[in-house]
Amino acid sequence: MPASRIRSAHLKGGVAQALALSFLLLALFLPREVPARSSGPPVSLFPGHSAPRKGVSSTPLSAPSAGWSGDVSPKGKALPESFWQGTPRALADTLLAHLPVTRSPSLQGLERRLLLSPAKAPRGPDAAGLDLPGLRARLLLSLGEVSAARAVITAAAQRKRGPLWRLSVDAAAAAGDLDQACGTVHKRIRAVRGLFWQRALIACQALEGKISEAGLGLQILAEEQAVKGDGLTLAVDNLAHHSAGKVLKELFRPDPLLLRLIVASGLGLSPSLVSGLSPALAFSLAQDEKAAPETRILAALRAARFGAFGAKPLRALFSAAPGALPPGPKFSPARRFAAIAKAANPAERLARISEFARRFGRDGSFVLAARLLAPSLRAIEPDPSLAASALDAARLSLAAGERRRAERWTALVPASEGRRLALLLHLAQKPGEAGENREQDSAEVAQSVLSLALFAGLGKAVSTEAWLRLPPPSWTAAGRLEAPAVSWLDLAEAARAKRIGETVLEAIIVAGSGGRLSTDPFVLYTAVSSLRRVGLIGAARRLALEAALGSGL
C-alpha cells in the first residue's frame, strides 16, 4: 500500500449577504415543533425528541449514565452539570463525531468548555459504531488537552476500555510519557492483533534500544504489508546506522508514537509535511523538545491555529529561535514577531505589530494574532503620535479581550473610522457594563446586513431606521446557507428547548462547517442568538465580535 500524504484541512469561505429582515423574521417564526427526521444510517438524528410546552423541560434527572466522567474542568466557568438533559446519547455521539476542525478561537473555546465541563452523561445507548468516552477523549487530544483526555480514558469502565486502548497510547506519547505508552503496547500486544499494535510494538522496541528485535519485527511486517518509504522502517534503520541529513516528505499512518521515534532517530521532517499534520499530531511534535527548532515552530503554529497550542508557548517559541530558522515564507511569522522587540521606538513597534497582525490574520487567525501580540501592545501607551495605528491597536485589544484598553485608543482614532470602532465596542460590551458608547443607537453604528444580524443575535434592539439605511441591494441579494440544513434546523429547536449541550455542538457545526468562522449573516445570527437563548451570553458576544473583526468591520 503506497504511503499516503498528509493533507491539510480544506478551508473554504466566502462572503454572502442575507436578506436581512426576511431572514430574521423567519428565525423568529420557526415552527414550534420540528418533525422527527433521520440523518440516515446508522442513527436517527432526533430519537425521542418532543417539544415541551414551555421553555425549559421540567423532567426530573434520573441516575446518571456512565460515559462523561473524569477529573477535568475548564479554566473558566463550567457549563451547568445538566447540560446534556434532553439530548439522547446517540445524538450527542453523532454531533461530537461531526464537529468540524475549525480555526475560529471562539468556536474552539466553546468546544473546549463543553468537553471539559463535568456533567451527567446523556442517557441511552451509543450510536452504532460510536463511543461517547472515546469521542470526548479524541476531541480533547485534538485541542491539546492531553491530561484531560488521559483522565477521561482512565475513568472509563473496564468493560468499555476496548476502543480506548489505542487512544491511551496516543495520549501518553503526545504527553512524552513513553514509558506509559510502551507499557500499554507491551500489555495489549498479547491480547490484540492488528497493524497499529504491530507497528507500535516495533516503535517501542526501537525507542528502548532493542534495534535487532525491531528489525526482525519489520521483516515480518514487510511480508504482510510492504510500505514504500515507510517512516517507521526509515527511523529504525536510522537508529541502527546513525545516518544524518535524511528528511521525510511523507508518512504512512502517522501517530504520536511514530513522531517521537522519528525525532529520536535523527530523521528530519519536511516543512510541508509538518504544516499538514492534524492538530493532535502537530501538538505532539511541538511538545517534543528533541525536535529541531524549525520543526517545533511549524508544528506549534499549525496546532495553535486550530486551538491545540496556546498563545503563550507559541510566543516563547517565536521569540527563542528566529536566528536559527531557515529562509522561506513558512517561517516569516516567527521572524516578524521577533522583529517587534527590536523596534527603535513605540511608533515603529506599533507599526510592526500592525503588520504582523495583518499578515498573520489573512487566513482567519486575527484573534490568535491579537493574543500573541497582547503583551507587546500593553507596553505601548496611547499617544497622539501613534494615531496612524490607533485603530489597529484598538481592534487588537478587543480581539485579545481587553475592551478597556481598546477604549483608551478611541480618542486617537480618526473620525472617519469612529463608527467602525463604535460598532466593535458595542459588540464587545458585556451585559450591564458601563461604557461611553452604551447609549448610542445601533442604527448609527451598524450599517450592513452582517452588523445588524450580529446586533439582533445578541438581543440588541434594531430599529426600523436601521433596516431602511441598508443599501438597496441588501433587499434583493440571494443568501447562501453555509451550514448543514439539518444542523441549522436542530440548532433552532435545541435552543428553544434549552438543551444547552446540543445547542453548543450545533452552533459549532453551523458556524464553523467550512473550517473557518462563517461570514454568512443568517448563519451567524442563528448561532449567536441560539447561544444567547440558552444563557451563554459571553460566548455569543465573543462569537459576534470575532465575526465582526474577521469581516474587516
Phi and psi in degrees as a GROMACS rama.xvg file:
@    title "Ramachandran Plot"
@    xaxis  label "Phi"
@    yaxis  label "Psi"
@TYPE xy
-67.9874  149.866  PRO-2
-65.2958  138.924  ALA-3
-97.0535  140.094  SER-4
-79.1577  147.328  ARG-5
-73.9256  130.697  ILE-6
-114.186  139.411  ARG-7
-73.7813  151.069  SER-8
-62.9512  136.462  ALA-9
-75.1911  124.701  HIS-10
-109.611  137.554  LEU-11
-137.032  159.151  LYS-12
-156.814  -169.388  GLY-13
150.358  137.08  GLY-14
-92.0972  126.517  VAL-15
-133.382  122.681  ALA-16
-83.3492  144.169  GLN-17
-105.155  158.807  ALA-18
-76.5296  102.43  LEU-19
-56.5122  -69.2827  ALA-20
-65.8212  -39.2073  LEU-21
-62.5679  -41.8674  SER-22
-67.0365  -41.6281  PHE-23
-65.2212  -40.0575  LEU-24
-63.8629  -39.0934  LEU-25
-60.2483  -43.8449  LEU-26
-63.9996  -36.3781  ALA-27
-73.1924  -26.0282  LEU-28
-117.316  32.0111  PHE-29
-60.0726  149.916  LEU-30
-57.3308  146.346  PRO-31
-71.6162  -20.2772  ARG-32
-129.842  140.798  GLU-33
-107.253  123.892  VAL-34
-60.3949  151.411  PRO-35
-61.5696  138.021  ALA-36
-145.3  162.956  ARG-37
-117.692  142.03  SER-38
-88.4538  8.08756  SER-39
91.5505  171.634  GLY-40
-55.0481  144.222  PRO-41
-102.693  4.53123  PRO-42
-140.482  138.411  VAL-43
-70.6946  133.886  SER-44
-72.29  -30.5646  LEU-45
-124.789  54.5521  PHE-46
-66.609  126.025  PRO-47
76.6803  11.0437  GLY-48
-79.974  136.628  HIS-49
-143.419  137.378  SER-50
-76.6044  123.902  ALA-51
-70.3711  156.443  PRO-52
-72.8469  -26.5962  ARG-53
-120.205  172.701  LYS-54
-55.9162  -45.7404  GLY-55
-117.923  129.998  VAL-56
-64.6243  139.608  SER-57
-105.33  12.6477  SER-58
-62.0316  124.342  THR-59
-65.6467  146.715  PRO-60
-77.4345  130.633  LEU-61
-93.2757  -175.467  SER-62
-56.4449  136.551  ALA-63
-66.6136  144.223  PRO-64
-92.5815  155.772  SER-65
-71.1787  157.796  ALA-66
128.73  -10.1502  GLY-67
-129.987  49.3075  TRP-68
-112.261  176.376  SER-69
125.364  141.752  GLY-70
-81.6769  73.6951  ASP-71
-133.977  155.127  VAL-72
-163.422  149.427  SER-73
-71.2204  158.548  PRO-74
-66.8965  -35.0184  LYS-75
-93.5047  -148.505  GLY-76
-76.3471  127.416  LYS-77
-75.5586  155.787  ALA-78
-69.7332  158.469  LEU-79
-56.1588  144.958  PRO-80
-60.6388  -21.6802  GLU-81
-96.107  23.7535  SER-82
-66.5731  -16.0414  PHE-83
-89.3359  -2.03865  TRP-84
-58.4365  130.163  GLN-85
91.5657  -9.99722  GLY-86
-106.616  117.82  THR-87
-63.4585  149.849  PRO-88
-58.4977  -40.1414  ARG-89
-61.3879  -36.8875  ALA-90
-72.294  -39.4902  LEU-91
-59.2173  -43.4378  ALA-92
-56.9895  -48.2755  ASP-93
-61.7787  -44.0896  THR-94
-68.0693  -42.8569  LEU-95
-61.5088  -37.8262  LEU-96
-69.6761  -20.0329  ALA-97
-107.803  10.8925  HIS-98
-63.2539  133.03  LEU-99
-77.8665  152.974  PRO-100
-81.6534  114.654  VAL-101
-124.587  150.616  THR-102
-91.5157  1.54882  ARG-103
-80.4144  115.314  SER-104
-60.2225  -35.7233  PRO-105
-68.0335  -38.8846  SER-106
-72.1628  -37.7729  LEU-107
-59.8504  -41.8831  GLN-108
-63.8157  -39.4742  GLY-109
-62.9382  -45.9608  LEU-110
-62.5912  -44.9684  GLU-111
-62.0147  -43.2777  ARG-112
-61.7414  -43.2431  ARG-113
-66.6503  -46.2601  LEU-114
-66.6797  -28.089  LEU-115
-93.2212  -8.77741  LEU-116
-80.6657  128.067  SER-117
-68.5141  146.005  PRO-118
-159.565  163.112  ALA-119
-78.1512  122.035  LYS-120
-63.583  150.188  ALA-121
-62.1014  147.481  PRO-122
-90.135  157.8  ARG-123
106.302  176.68  GLY-124
-78.3687  157.797  PRO-125
-67.6852  154.76  ASP-126
-65.2359  150.697  ALA-127
-56.559  128.377  ALA-128
80.7527  0.9517  GLY-129
-121.44  158.555  LEU-130
-144.193  119.866  ASP-131
-60.7348  -49.8802  LEU-132
-60.8184  -38.3584  PRO-133
-64.9683  -41.6759  GLY-134
-62.077  -44.3432  LEU-135
-64.2931  -46.0411  ARG-136
-63.5534  -41.6445  ALA-137
-64.5005  -41.1836  ARG-138
-68.5224  -38.0506  LEU-139
-62.2297  -39.9333  LEU-140
-61.8156  -40.2377  LEU-141
-67.778  -18.2022  SER-142
-99.3779  7.83306  LEU-143
76.5523  11.5506  GLY-144
-91.1039  67.813  GLU-145
-67.963  -43.6789  VAL-146
-60.7889  -41.3851  SER-147
-66.4393  -40.7845  ALA-148
-61.2127  -43.0199  ALA-149
-65.8027  -35.4146  ARG-150
-66.1937  -39.9635  ALA-151
-64.6045  -42.3331  VAL-152
-63.4603  -44.0919  ILE-153
-64.0797  -34.5901  THR-154
-78.3617  -12.9721  ALA-155
-66.6408  145.174  ALA-156
-60.8775  144.861  ALA-157
-54.906  -40.2289  GLN-158
-70.3179  -12.601  ARG-159
-102.576  4.02403  LYS-160
-73.44  -19.1265  ARG-161
-45.3889  -57.1443  GLY-162
-71.0072  -9.54738  PRO-163
-97.7025  -11.2931  LEU-164
-62.646  -42.6219  TRP-165
-64.1858  -41.5693  ARG-166
-61.2247  -35.4891  LEU-167
-62.2324  -40.989  SER-168
-65.3746  -45.2509  VAL-169
-60.2046  -44.2613  ASP-170
-66.5215  -42.7645  ALA-171
-65.3783  -42.0855  ALA-172
-66.0298  -39.5874  ALA-173
-62.1133  -33.9051  ALA-174
-81.0804  -5.17293  ALA-175
82.9058  8.7208  GLY-176
-90.1616  75.8198  ASP-177
-71.6449  -28.1929  LEU-178
-61.3616  -44.946  ASP-179
-67.8528  -43.7635  GLN-180
-60.1837  -50.0908  ALA-181
-73.675  -29.6264  CYS-182
-60.31  -42.5289  GLY-183
-65.0175  -41.3678  THR-184
-60.859  -47.3447  VAL-185
-62.7095  -34.2967  HIS-186
-74.6665  -43.2999  LYS-187
-77.5211  -25.9002  ARG-188
-62.4606  -22.4866  ILE-189
-75.3019  -24.4389  ARG-190
-105.778  -23.4047  ALA-191
-129.518  153.697  VAL-192
-118.771  179.259  ARG-193
130.461  155.216  GLY-194
-61.2165  -40.7005  LEU-195
-58.5519  -48.4162  PHE-196
-70.1287  -34.6989  TRP-197
-64.2931  -45.1815  GLN-198
-68.3622  -37.6988  ARG-199
-64.8234  -38.9482  ALA-200
-62.8554  -43.1478  LEU-201
-63.4577  -42.9543  ILE-202
-60.7464  -43.2506  ALA-203
-66.9531  -40.6734  CYS-204
-60.4838  -42.5615  GLN-205
-64.9268  -42.7367  ALA-206
-65.7459  -28.1758  LEU-207
-87.0568  3.42944  GLU-208
84.9341  7.523  GLY-209
-91.7129  66.868  LYS-210
-65.4307  -39.719  ILE-211
-62.4954  -43.6944  SER-212
-64.7678  -40.5378  GLU-213
-63.8428  -40.5172  ALA-214
-63.3996  -40.4014  GLY-215
-63.4741  -41.0069  LEU-216
-62.3239  -37.2788  GLY-217
-65.7722  -38.7493  LEU-218
-62.7481  -43.584  GLN-219
-64.8748  -42.3416  ILE-220
-65.7806  -37.0795  LEU-221
-64.2685  -30.5531  ALA-222
-66.888  -29.6249  GLU-223
-93.8282  -42.004  GLU-224
-140.205  94.8834  GLN-225
-81.3855  126.974  ALA-226
-127.321  115.407  VAL-227
-72.2359  131.01  LYS-228
65.9213  28.3199  GLY-229
-65.6111  129.875  ASP-230
-61.3601  -31.9068  GLY-231
-64.5554  -47.5704  LEU-232
-62.428  -44.9584  THR-233
-65.1557  -37.455  LEU-234
-67.6  -43.6975  ALA-235
-63.2168  -42.653  VAL-236
-63.2284  -38.4384  ASP-237
-68.851  -34.9054  ASN-238
-65.3975  -33.8337  LEU-239
-75.8469  -35.4937  ALA-240
-113.064  -6.1279  HIS-241
54.8114  45.0492  HIS-242
-78.6297  150.544  SER-243
-121.039  153.799  ALA-244
92.3023  -5.07031  GLY-245
-75.8428  137.37  LYS-246
-127.475  126.008  VAL-247
-83.7639  135.669  LEU-248
-109.043  -9.36066  LYS-249
-153.489  158.52  GLU-250
-134.811  143.61  LEU-251
-100.818  124.829  PHE-252
49.5585  60.0272  ARG-253
-68.3326  144.93  PRO-254
-152.668  166.732  ASP-255
-56.7339  -37.6386  PRO-256
-65.1416  -42.4463  LEU-257
-63.4623  -41.3757  LEU-258
-62.7308  -39.883  LEU-259
-62.1365  -40.1513  ARG-260
-66.8421  -43.2098  LEU-261
-60.2332  -44.9815  ILE-262
-63.1763  -44.6124  VAL-263
-63.8246  -28.9893  ALA-264
-78.0217  -14.7377  SER-265
92.1398  0.570862  GLY-266
-70.2514  148.545  LEU-267
-96.6489  163.921  GLY-268
-122.66  130.977  LEU-269
-67.388  148.858  SER-270
-55.8602  -38.4808  PRO-271
-67.4263  -35.356  SER-272
-66.3151  -47.7875  LEU-273
-61.7258  -40.3758  VAL-274
-71.6487  -8.88444  SER-275
-108.355  4.8496  GLY-276
-66.9726  154.386  LEU-277
-65.1274  157.299  SER-278
-54.6389  -40.6669  PRO-279
-65.6956  -42.3824  ALA-280
-70.6222  -38.0646  LEU-281
-63.0375  -40.242  ALA-282
-60.4541  -46.6919  PHE-283
-59.1032  -44.4107  SER-284
-68.2979  -38.5477  LEU-285
-65.2312  -27.8598  ALA-286
-78.7492  -16.4753  GLN-287
-80.5814  105.253  ASP-288
-69.0745  -12.9039  GLU-289
-84.0503  -11.7858  LYS-290
-73.4312  154.535  ALA-291
-61.5291  146.418  ALA-292
-53.7653  -42.4629  PRO-293
-66.9679  -33.2617  GLU-294
-68.3553  -43.7497  THR-295
-63.3938  -40.0893  ARG-296
-64.0274  -46.7148  ILE-297
-64.3559  -40.1758  LEU-298
-66.2525  -43.0583  ALA-299
-64.3208  -40.351  ALA-300
-63.0649  -44.172  LEU-301
-60.2579  -48.3611  ARG-302
-65.7301  -39.5108  ALA-303
-64.984  -37.056  ALA-304
-62.9069  -24.6937  ARG-305
-108.918  19.1214  PHE-306
81.4575  9.701  GLY-307
-97.1206  -0.597277  ALA-308
-145.272  129.384  PHE-309
-74.8529  160.725  GLY-310
-65.0024  -36.4434  ALA-311
-64.1098  -52.0083  LYS-312
-66.4337  -31.8473  PRO-313
-65.9666  -39.4607  LEU-314
-60.4321  -41.031  ARG-315
-65.0847  -41.8398  ALA-316
-66.0103  -41.1487  LEU-317
-60.9353  -38.9965  PHE-318
-77.7227  -25.1062  SER-319
-87.3731  -27.5935  ALA-320
-125.58  17.3687  ALA-321
-62.2546  -32.836  PRO-322
-67.8617  -26.1785  GLY-323
-95.0138  1.91095  ALA-324
-81.5616  143.036  LEU-325
-73.5963  163.289  PRO-326
-68.0605  162.385  PRO-327
130.936  149.442  GLY-328
-64.862  -24.5979  PRO-329
-63.847  -24.4396  LYS-330
-101.136  4.3829  PHE-331
-60.2248  -40.5859  SER-332
-56.2131  -43.0395  PRO-333
-65.8769  -42.3607  ALA-334
-66.2115  -42.6608  ARG-335
-66.9715  -37.0495  ARG-336
-65.1975  -44.5999  PHE-337
-62.8645  -30.5508  ALA-338
-68.9295  -22.374  ALA-339
-60.5823  -43.3884  ILE-340
-68.0171  -17.8835  ALA-341
-94.1151  3.4423  LYS-342
-63.1327  146.065  ALA-343
-78.7627  -24.933  ALA-344
-153.989  169.034  ASN-345
-58.7681  -38.4036  PRO-346
-62.3622  -45.2069  ALA-347
-67.1099  -38.0813  GLU-348
-64.7472  -43.7097  ARG-349
-66.6067  -36.5514  LEU-350
-63.8197  -40.0388  ALA-351
-68.6382  -35.5389  ARG-352
-61.6597  -45.7314  ILE-353
-62.6218  -41.2447  SER-354
-65.9275  -42.5056  GLU-355
-59.9226  -47.4152  PHE-356
-62.5781  -40.14  ALA-357
-63.6502  -46.2402  ARG-358
-74.3886  -42.8028  ARG-359
-67.3751  -32.9579  PHE-360
-86.4549  4.69324  GLY-361
-61.4951  -31.2765  ARG-362
-100.766  25.6285  ASP-363
90.1441  17.7761  GLY-364
-107.959  31.4081  SER-365
-64.1703  -41.1329  PHE-366
-65.6507  -40.8129  VAL-367
-62.7667  -41.2615  LEU-368
-59.2347  -42.4722  ALA-369
-62.8282  -39.7656  ALA-370
-66.8908  -37.6983  ARG-371
-64.799  -38.802  LEU-372
-87.987  -9.60671  LEU-373
-53.0763  -48.4716  ALA-374
-62.0394  -39.5318  PRO-375
-64.8402  -39.289  SER-376
-71.9145  -35.2738  LEU-377
-62.6803  -27.0245  ARG-378
-77.59  -4.48725  ALA-379
-108.105  123.266  ILE-380
-87.5743  135.549  GLU-381
-56.1908  135.495  PRO-382
-151.742  144.295  ASP-383
-53.506  -29.0007  PRO-384
-69.0541  -11.4394  SER-385
-106.669  14.9464  LEU-386
-57.4935  -32.9121  ALA-387
-61.4537  -27.7946  ALA-388
-112.099  12.7376  SER-389
-63.8344  -40.7047  ALA-390
-63.9809  -42.1304  LEU-391
-60.8701  -42.9853  ASP-392
-62.2214  -40.801  ALA-393
-66.9814  -44.6893  ALA-394
-63.8431  -41.2812  ARG-395
-65.551  -39.397  LEU-396
-63.0789  -41.5056  SER-397
-64.6229  -43.1064  LEU-398
-63.7115  -30.1471  ALA-399
-84.1683  1.36524  ALA-400
83.1325  21.8294  GLY-401
-115.349  73.8256  GLU-402
-64.3973  -40.936  ARG-403
-61.0309  -41.0914  ARG-404
-66.0917  -37.6622  ARG-405
-61.0091  -39.6172  ALA-406
-63.5708  -28.1122  GLU-407
-68.2493  -23.7298  ARG-408
-87.5191  -8.63419  TRP-409
-61.1849  -41.4681  THR-410
-63.8771  -20.7344  ALA-411
-92.5813  -8.42109  LEU-412
-76.5519  130.564  VAL-413
-56.1474  148.36  PRO-414
-57.0503  -33.8484  ALA-415
-63.9043  -21.6705  SER-416
-105.186  1.86017  GLU-417
-61.1471  -42.4557  GLY-418
-63.8646  -38.9595  ARG-419
-61.0649  -45.3562  ARG-420
-70.0007  -36.7555  LEU-421
-60.5369  -38.557  ALA-422
-61.2958  -46.4724  LEU-423
-64.8362  -39.795  LEU-424
-64.4272  -37.745  LEU-425
-60.4068  -47.7427  HIS-426
-66.7452  -31.1996  LEU-427
-81.8909  -12.6592  ALA-428
-71.0341  128.39  GLN-429
-76.8889  153.57  LYS-430
-56.749  129.392  PRO-431
80.091  -0.886485  GLY-432
-81.9982  132.853  GLU-433
-77.5838  151.352  ALA-434
-171.26  160.358  GLY-435
-63.702  -28.9778  GLU-436
-100.137  10.6143  ASN-437
-66.7957  -25.9493  ARG-438
-94.6917  -5.07203  GLU-439
-71.3733  134.533  GLN-440
-66.5969  139.641  ASP-441
-61.0136  -27.0646  SER-442
-63.2105  -23.9347  ALA-443
-80.85  -24.6231  GLU-444
-112.144  -25.6031  VAL-445
-98.1443  110.342  ALA-446
-123.153  17.0837  GLN-447
-140.831  163.586  SER-448
-58.8499  -43.0657  VAL-449
-61.4173  -48.5777  LEU-450
-64.3218  -39.3205  SER-451
-68.6815  -36.0724  LEU-452
-63.3459  -39.9947  ALA-453
-67.1582  -41.9897  LEU-454
-61.1462  -48.003  PHE-455
-64.0161  -38.4385  ALA-456
-62.0711  -32.4941  GLY-457
-83.856  2.32789  LEU-458
83.6845  12.5838  GLY-459
-81.5757  146.066  LYS-460
-68.0577  133.449  ALA-461
-120.058  116.198  VAL-462
-79.5454  163.346  SER-463
-59.0481  -37.778  THR-464
-60.4146  -34.9003  GLU-465
-63.7605  -42.5001  ALA-466
-65.2992  -39.199  TRP-467
-70.3352  -21.3521  LEU-468
-81.1358  -7.90808  ARG-469
-65.3736  146.617  LEU-470
-63.1995  147.79  PRO-471
-50.4267  -38.0967  PRO-472
-61.2272  -18.8436  PRO-473
-61.7926  -26.9747  SER-474
-87.8901  -7.02251  TRP-475
-124.792  -13.0829  THR-476
-66.4214  132.922  ALA-477
-76.0662  137.176  ALA-478
-87.8609  163.17  GLY-479
-137.46  114.283  ARG-480
-74.493  110.22  LEU-481
-92.0066  55.1642  GLU-482
-162.595  152.479  ALA-483
-61.1416  128.993  PRO-484
-59.0069  -39.2095  ALA-485
-64.7511  -38.042  VAL-486
-70.049  -38.4122  SER-487
-61.2594  -43.6768  TRP-488
-66.5302  -44.0878  LEU-489
-68.3596  -32.0966  ASP-490
-60.1778  -44.958  LEU-491
-62.1756  -41.0007  ALA-492
-70.7241  -43.3602  GLU-493
-63.9318  -40.4146  ALA-494
-66.312  -40.3492  ALA-495
-63.1962  -37.7328  ARG-496
-88.332  2.35416  ALA-497
61.8998  36.9494  LYS-498
-87.3482  95.8228  ARG-499
-65.8501  -52.2082  ILE-500
-60.1524  -43.0091  GLY-501
-63.53  -40.3574  GLU-502
-62.9011  -43.225  THR-503
-61.0497  -48.3587  VAL-504
-64.5142  -43.4201  LEU-505
-67.7755  -34.8695  GLU-506
-63.288  -39.7834  ALA-507
-64.7139  -44.2319  ILE-508
-64.3869  -45.0225  ILE-509
-66.738  -47.2277  VAL-510
-83.6405  -17.3139  ALA-511
-122.582  21.4543  GLY-512
-65.7382  -20.9741  SER-513
-92.9606  7.54623  GLY-514
93.8387  -27.0581  GLY-515
-119.219  168.681  ARG-516
-65.7384  131.26  LEU-517
-59.749  152.13  SER-518
-108.587  3.15885  THR-519
-74.9549  120.339  ASP-520
-57.0554  -39.6761  PRO-521
-68.9837  -42.5386  PHE-522
-60.3234  -46.629  VAL-523
-65.9454  -41.4745  LEU-524
-58.0702  -46.4819  TYR-525
-63.0958  -45.0459  THR-526
-65.944  -47.1571  ALA-527
-64.4949  -47.5693  VAL-528
-66.2211  -34.9289  SER-529
-66.4316  -43.5588  SER-530
-62.4981  -40.2614  LEU-531
-64.1015  -38.6971  ARG-532
-67.2299  -26.2391  ARG-533
-97.6026  13.593  VAL-534
91.0292  4.48912  GLY-535
-93.7927  64.2147  LEU-536
-68.0017  -40.5891  ILE-537
-61.8569  -42.4077  GLY-538
-65.424  -39.0922  ALA-539
-63.4553  -41.5117  ALA-540
-65.795  -42.9096  ARG-541
-64.2463  -38.0337  ARG-542
-64.6147  -44.3733  LEU-543
-63.4878  -42.3415  ALA-544
-66.0915  -42.8445  LEU-545
-61.7944  -40.4361  GLU-546
-62.9079  -42.1793  ALA-547
-65.7861  -45.3034  ALA-548
-64.1853  -41.2402  LEU-549
-67.6246  -27.501  GLY-550
-84.002  -3.48811  SER-551
91.2071  6.19072  GLY-552
